[in-house]
Amino acid sequence: MCEKEMWAYLLTYNLIRLLMAEFTMMSEPIVDKTEAGSKRANEKIWSSKKA
């Protein structure tokens, strides 16, 4: 009986952790950290300042 309760607890605990990780990934903005992405970001900043 105790073994079944422990498995149920561990499965529930891991499921909750996976769901929390998934929601965290969904809520974080995706940032382009490549060199090309940085260049595009800088171009947008400078083009908006010129206008």
Secondary structure in CASP SS format (residue, H / E / C, confidence):
PFRMAT SS
TARGET T0000
AUTHOR 0000-0000-0000
METHOD secondary structure of the structure
MODEL  1
M C 1.00
C H 1.00
E H 1.00
K H 1.00
E H 1.00
M H 1.00
W H 1.00
A H 1.00
Y H 1.00
L H 1.00
L H 1.00
T H 1.00
Y H 1.00
N H 1.00
L H 1.00
I H 1.00
R H 1.00
L H 1.00
L H 1.00
M H 1.00
A H 1.00
E H 1.00
F H 1.00
T H 1.00
M H 1.00
M H 1.00
S H 1.00
E C 1.00
P C 1.00
I C 1.00
V C 1.00
D C 1.00
K C 1.00
T C 1.00
E H 1.00
A H 1.00
G H 1.00
S H 1.00
K H 1.00
R H 1.00
A H 1.00
N H 1.00
E H 1.00
K H 1.00
I H 1.00
W H 1.00
S H 1.00
S H 1.00
K H 1.00
K H 1.00
A C 1.00
END
